[in-house]
Amino acid sequence: MKNFGFSAENWSKLSLAEQMGNIGSEAERAMREREKKDELAEQKAFDRTLALIDLTLADERFRHRLKEIARTREVLCDFFQGGINFSVSAEELRRYFFQFALAARAGR
């Protein structure tokens, strides 16, 4: 896996809400770059998004949430490839991830 400036060890110190909130931040960055039509920046942010999701999928603490996390990855991939399989809007993705950001903040 490409190193994007974080380690699996540091990532594993975060709660699920914190991890998903950070994934949402990267997804948001990719969506904003898409809106600006900056394909290179969009792709870089999306690559970081996938790398973070993969770290979360590998986190043994969240085995009971694997289906949701894997489906989230699938939906994001579909969204950034044109939304062929799922009809999810950018706004729906933002709302989904925002809930994790709120939970992470409340958990501090």
C-alpha positions in Angstrom: 0.0 0.0 0.0 1.2 3.5 -0.8 2.2 5.6 2.2 0.2 8.7 2.4 1.8 10.1 5.5 0.1 7.9 8.1 0.8 4.5 9.5 -1.4 1.6 10.3 -0.2 1.8 13.9 -1.4 5.4 14.3 -4.6 4.8 12.4 -5.4 1.9 14.7 -5.3 4.2 17.7 -8.4 6.0 16.4 -12.0 5.0 17.1 -14.2 3.8 14.3 -16.0 7.2 14.3 -12.7 9.0 14.0 -11.5 6.7 11.2 -14.7 7.1 9.3 -14.7 10.8 9.9 -11.2 11.1 8.4 -12.2 8.9 5.5 -15.2 11.3 4.9 -12.8 14.3 5.0 -10.7 12.7 2.2 -13.8 11.8 0.2 -15.0 15.4 0.7 -11.7 16.7 -0.7 -12.1 14.4 -3.7 -15.6 15.6 -4.3 -14.5 19.3 -4.1 -11.7 18.6 -6.6 -14.2 16.9 -8.9 -16.4 20.0 -8.7 -13.4 22.2 -9.6 -12.7 19.7 -12.5 -9.1 19.1 -11.2 -8.8 15.4 -12.2 -5.3 14.9 -10.8 -6.1 16.4 -7.4 -9.4 14.4 -7.3 -7.6 11.2 -8.1 -5.0 11.8 -5.4 -7.7 12.5 -2.8 -9.7 9.5 -3.9 -6.5 7.3 -3.6 -6.0 8.5 0.0 -9.7 7.8 0.7 -9.3 4.2 -0.5 -6.0 3.8 1.5 -7.8 4.9 4.7 -10.7 2.6 4.1 -8.4 -0.3 3.5 -6.6 0.5 6.8 -10.0 0.5 8.5 -11.0 -2.8 6.9 -7.8 -4.3 8.2 -8.5 -3.1 11.8 -9.4 -6.2 13.8 -11.4 -4.2 16.2 -14.1 -3.6 13.6 -14.6 -7.1 12.3 -18.3 -6.8 13.2 -18.6 -3.8 10.9 -16.8 -5.2 7.9 -19.9 -5.4 5.7 -20.7 -1.7 6.2 -17.1 -0.5 5.7 -16.7 -2.7 2.6 -20.0 -1.4 1.2 -19.0 2.1 1.9 -15.8 1.5 -0.2 -17.9 0.0 -2.9 -20.3 2.9 -3.0 -17.5 5.4 -3.1 -15.8 3.6 -5.9 -19.0 3.5 -7.8 -19.7 7.2 -7.2 -16.2 8.3 -8.5 -16.6 6.0 -11.5 -19.9 7.6 -12.5 -22.5 6.0 -10.3 -23.4 3.0 -12.4 -24.5 0.6 -9.7 -25.7 2.9 -6.9 -27.6 6.1 -7.1 -25.8 8.0 -4.4 -25.3 11.7 -4.6 -22.4 13.7 -3.2 -24.8 15.2 -0.7 -25.9 11.7 0.6 -22.2 10.8 1.0 -21.6 14.0 2.9 -24.5 13.3 5.2 -23.3 9.8 5.8 -19.8 10.8 6.8 -20.9 13.8 8.7 -22.6 11.5 11.2 -19.2 9.9 12.0 -17.6 13.3 12.4 -20.3 14.2 14.9 -19.9 11.0 16.8 -16.1 11.3 16.9 -16.4 14.9 18.3 -18.9 13.7 20.9 -16.6 10.9 21.9 -13.7 13.2 22.8 
